[in-house]
Amino acid sequence: WVARMVMMGMKLTGKVPFKQVYLHAMVRDAHGRKMSKSLGNVIDPLHVIEGITLADLNETLTGGNLEEKEVKKAQEGQAQDYPDGIPECGTDAMRFALVAYTAQGRDINLDVLRVVGYRHWCNKLWNAIRFAIMNLGDGYEPPETPLTSATPGLPPASKWALHRLNTAVK
């Protein structure tokens, strides 16, 4: 498809439409099956980000060119995988899930429940940062130089946290 996009772009505009092509793993459903409209397991990222009810999810199947038999089969699959629909997860959780999956270096078996778990994690991280900022005080000024474990007057807990951070970065 990349070659077709380049040829069509050059024919219509006279310019190459893009300079870089990113290759990534194939996104599959939670069961490892290739996403297919006839199976009803295609997951629209916007549905994961914004959430969708099962009825609306089933409705997405009726507008296409699937036969009635295939629509029924796909709706049964959706009802089995998403009995309550897809909960709203937000963009941060979706991005974090895709990044976490790509670290595996193979096909992505996209499980919406895992994205929900990342939504909860992002929410905890957000609340922890809000708590820390709230307790810094109004007159807080960040230090001029970065903190290290050799910084004088640093409490032992802070030294330990900086050590763990440095270990994780290495």
Salt bridges, closest charged atoms under 4 A:
ASP29 OD2 - ARG33 NH2 2.75
ASP44 OD2 - HIS47 NE2 3.93
ASP81 OD1 - HIS31 NE2 2.89
ASP81 OD2 - ARG33 NH2 3.89
ASP92 OD1 - ARG95 NH1 3.67
ASP107 OD2 - ARG28 NE 2.78
